Amino acid sequence: MDHTAKHSHNRIPISVSLDETMSQNDMNQVQAGNKKRLAIMSGFAVAVAICISFIAKGLVYLINLFTNLAFNHTWSLAPGNPGGHHYGAFVIIIPAIGGLIVGLMALYGSKAIRGHGIPEAMEQILTNDSKIRPSITYLKPLSSAISIGTGGPFGAEGPIIATGGALGSTIGQLFRISAYERKILLTAGATAGMSAIFGSPVAAIFLAIELLLFEFSPRSIIPVALACITGAAGHHLLFEAGPVFPSPVLQAPGNMALITYSIIGIVIGLLAAGVTKIVYLIEDAFEKLPIHWAWWPAIGGLAVGIVGYFAPYTLGVGYENITHVLSGQMTLQLIVSLAVMKFISWAIALGSGTSGGTLAPLLTIGGATGAALGIAAMAIFPQAGVNVSMAALIGMSAMFAGASRALLTSIIFAIETTGQENALLPLLASCIAAYIVSYFLMEHTIMTEKIARRGVKTPDIYQPDVLDKITVEQVLSDATVINGDTSIKEVRSWLEEQKDQQRNYYIVVNNEGIFKGLVSASNLFSMHHEITEPIETLIKRKATVISPRNTLKTAVQLMASENVDVLPVVDRTNNSVLGVLSYKDILSGYRQMAEEGQGTITISLKRRTLKMLVHGKKGMAVLKPTPKKEADV
């Protein structure tokens, strides 16, 4: 028997006809399909954003209506002021009535209306394929409007984020889309709602990345960005123009002022950690009450009413409080009172599980604390150049950064909602300071603590897929190539002679070197075959191949779609077979990358093959059938 072996430097030519079986065309079709899906999803996202913009306006109208009904006895959609009531001590029962209604709505409608919106949206994304009950689309804004309209110390942003997420999820459930695409629509609706309320599209995009998407890719960011832009357009169309929180024009600070603002950021970071812990301690206390949870919002409402009796400015949304603090004209006594009383009212109400938001209260508490610290800094260091308005601005932003750890969102949000471009550097310094303090003091944030207690892990590291950074050729093993006309008996004998029975698969080619398919070792050495038959009869189907320049992520996707655990590797530049990629090779590459951290795999295919050749080991071998003698004919 004549056995001829050729090593891997003599690669087997593959004819051009193989192009039809190669994965590149399939990949191009997939990419074209992905772009088509991206266009469709972008259209859906814009449609959701248009709807949520009008819903946001409707929510504000509902809040105004319930506020006027509860405190002014008028049927009006104009902005109402709950602090201007004439109830006296009887004001205590108004928020309690609102809490009772919310509790009943949660009991008989949906328990999902409880809470402040963002954690609930995060949980659905992480655990439920982004599926939210459609009823939340109307129950959440209605319950929040009742809660806030009867004096609840919340903002409209949390409810509209939850409502937008529910609307996007509902649209995603009505159409045949994947869970990933449904996540995009949920996020698009949620962030479009935030953009519609505050006119802050850039901050809304960063919110999506930091708290909802947990990734950054064109497939997700394009629809979300378009939704946020649409929401901002809705804000300018349906709400007033200009910054939501107007304040005096601020000048760029000097070095001493910048250091002072950084120190304020550290203090706010400590306060943010304390605020988060206290909120959940109060929630734990409510959990221990020997009464049904539907009564908790009413009890929280009583606390809101008591605080509101002594400090009427803590009732309701309180966006005007933020504007007053940013003006720098409030007295120190009033600023401290606002920070303390607003926190007490909000923490108890939120801990009771009523329907509301966290952003506006955090901004109010942080802004007031920052202003108070700014006044103190001016008294201690009069030459530092500290500005009370700037201190209030960095205070409210640092509070949000520390409590939520949405660092970039906090910085950009402050600039977009106030128009203070000169505040960028102090905002960056203070927010980073608060973020660092929060990171070291808190395992979870105010957004993630609740779902973490339910066993839901929230991603906190955003990095490229490891498999997307490794190419096939970096982990590829050598292979054995066999002529398809060779008999099964000859192949078995030759492999025993070469001591090459350890491979799981063998590449089969024809006389011209054209790729025919793969034969598994288990099939080859099965005792059920006629050993005189050529080995090509064992080929079950033509294998999908992959290019050495493709990534391991692409390889995994092909393996999953084709339901195979190996892929022949073909170099398209000269149409030559390079080897076989197995799932073990992929795991090996993943393990090596994990061990090296962010390093690069340094062992290439060429170096590995040359090393094997140097030591006389087998590389890529070709077994040809034994020529028949004339006597045998």
Secondary structure by P-SEA (a helix, b strand, c coil): cbbbbbcccbbbbbccccccccaaaaaaaaaaaaaaaaaaaaaaaaaaaaaaaaaaaaaaaaaaaaaaaaccccccccccccccccccccccaaaaaaaaaaaaaaaccccccccccaaaaaaaaaccccccccccccaaaaaaaaaaaacccccaaaaaaaaaaaaaaaaaaaccccaaaaaaaaaaaaaaaaaaacccaaaaaaaaacccccccccccaaaaaaaaaaaaaaaaacccccccccccccccccaaaaaaaaaaaaaaaaaaaaaaaaaaaaaaaaaaccccccaaaaaaaaaaaaaaaacccccccaaaaaaaaaaccccaaaaaaaaaaaaaaaaaaaaaccccccaaaaaaaaaaaaaaaaaaaaaacccccccaaaaaaaaaaaaaaaaccaaaaaaaaaaaacccccaaaaaaaaaaaaaaaaaaccccccccaaaaaacbbbbcccccccccccccccccccbbbbcccccaaaaaaaaaaaccccccbbbbbcccccccbbbbcccccccccccccccccccccbbbbbbccccaaaaaaaaaaacccbbbbbccccccccccccaaaaaaaaaaaaaaccccccccaaaaaaaaaaaccccbbbbbccccccccc
